[in-house]
Amino acid sequence: ASTVAARNPEASDELLAELERARIVADDWVSAGTVQMGSTVTFKPDTGNAKTVTLVFPGDADISEGKVSVLTPIGTALIGLSAGQSIMWTARDGRRHKLSVLAVGQPAAEGDAVDRRAPASSAIPADA
């Protein structure tokens, strides 16, 4: 943890803030529309076009494959959000931005062909 904090203190601070508001729940209590490790997320930052990434652990991150570490500023901002929600986040350059989650997909369980993508719902307010 101290190595991550030394390398990227902003992401570390934001991840710690996320952990403070986090609740531990059983897997079956987490909505398919909630961003968690392994989720594929389509989001729109206020700085440009919609992007789709998969949230992964740092050792699996590869931006060329769309795999973003949970320890990056964007990964920290996305985790725990649901389709239709928005959040303010701090980029590596220190500027604050708003991003809105458009859809969240979960990896299919082995042998499961069910589409687990959850589109944004107008019933879910976008909060900043």
N, C-alpha and C positions, 0 to 999 in steps of 0.2 A: 504493500500500500504506500509506503513512504517513497519507493522508487517512482510510482505513478505520480504521486503528488509533486515530486521534484521535477519530473519531465513535463507535466501539464497541470499546474496548480489550479487553473480555472475549471477544467473538467473534473478534477478531483473535488474541488469545493462544491460544484453542482451535483456530482454523484453523491457526496455526503448529504447534501440537502435532500436529494431524492430518497436516500436511505432513511432519513429521519421521518419522512412522511409515509414511508412504505408500510404495508401490512403484510404479514405472512399468512397466506391462505392455501388451502388444498388446491391441487391442479384443477379439479373439476369445478371449482368456484370461479375460476378465471374465464371471462368471456372470450370467445374466439376473436372478438374484435379488440382485444387488449394487446398492446405491444409487449412482448416478452422475448427472452432469448430465443433465437431461431425464427422469429417472426419476419415476414417479408412485408415491408411498409411502403406505401405510396404516400408521399407528403409533398406539400407545396410551400417552399420558403417564400418570404416576402421579397426575396431578391431575384426570383426567376421562375423557371418552369418546374412542373412536377417532376419528382425523382422517385425511383423505386430502389430500395436497398434491403438487405437482410441483416438483422442485428446479430452479431456474433461475439465470442470471446476474443480478446486481443490477439492471441496466437493464430486465429483463423481469419483475421481481417485481411482483405485484399480488395482495395477500391476498384481495381480493374474488373473484378467479378461482381461488384456491387455489394460486397460484404464489409459492413462498417462495425468497428469495435464499439462495444458498450461504453468504453472508457474515452471515446472521443466526445467533443462537445455535442455533436448532433445525436450520437448514440445515447448519451446521458439525457438529452432532452426528450427523445422519443419513448424511452422505456416507461411503461405504465400508462401511456395515453391510449385512447380509444379512437376509432374512426369518428370524425366529426369534431374532435377537440383540437384546440390550438394551445401553443405555449410560447413564451418568450425565452430565448436562449442566447448565450454569449458565444460568439464565434471566436476562433483563435486570435483574431486581430483585436479582440476586446469590444467589438461592436455588438449591440443587442439587436436581435432579429425575431420576427414572429414566424412560426411554421405551423401549418395546419395539416393534420392527418386526414388523408382522403380515404384510405383503405388499409386493412390489416389482414394478412394471410398467415396461417399457421402451417407448419410442415405437416403433411399427412402422416398419420401413424402407419407403421408398416402394414401393408395389405389394405389400407384404407384409401379409397378413391374419392372420398367426399370432398367437395370444394369448401375450404374453410375460410375463404375471403369474406370479410365483412365490410360492405360499403358504408360510407358515411350516411348517417340517418339525420333527417331534419329534426328529429325529436331530441337529438343530443346537442345541447348548446355548445358553441365554440367559446371557450373562456380563455382569457389571456393572463 
